Amino acid sequence: MSLADILLCSVFALTLPAGQLMFKWAALGRDVARPVVGLAMLANPRLMLAGVWYGFTALFWFYVLTRVAFTRAYPFAIAGSALVPVLARLVFKEPLSRAMLGGYVLVFTGLALVVWGKV
């Protein structure tokens, strides 16, 4: 992979946990007096922001796939997903066990193999 492709995929990998953190932020800030489903969700500006972010992320993913092979880009998406619980721990003080951390180390080790391994 070229350095430009690695950077592009890395930026995408960071957009995923950012969106997930926005969804959690929206859930924490919702009006508990209103129902969670239906049109009432449209009254949650944090949720709307998260939705717009995910729309941007989907368009960015499309762009990435126009430049990078799917088999090379997708491990970055997996790594981005693996960042979500780690960031949830840092931002929202959610629990994170040693076993979970060990699993995430394996995910990132796999990503390193994909990026720097011979094709």
Secondary structure as GFF3:
##gff-version 3
##sequence-region A 1 119
A	DSSP	alpha_helix	3	28	.	.	.	ID=ss1
A	DSSP	three_ten_helix	38	43	.	.	.	ID=ss2
A	DSSP	alpha_helix	45	67	.	.	.	ID=ss3
A	DSSP	alpha_helix	70	92	.	.	.	ID=ss4
A	DSSP	alpha_helix	98	116	.	.	.	ID=ss5
###
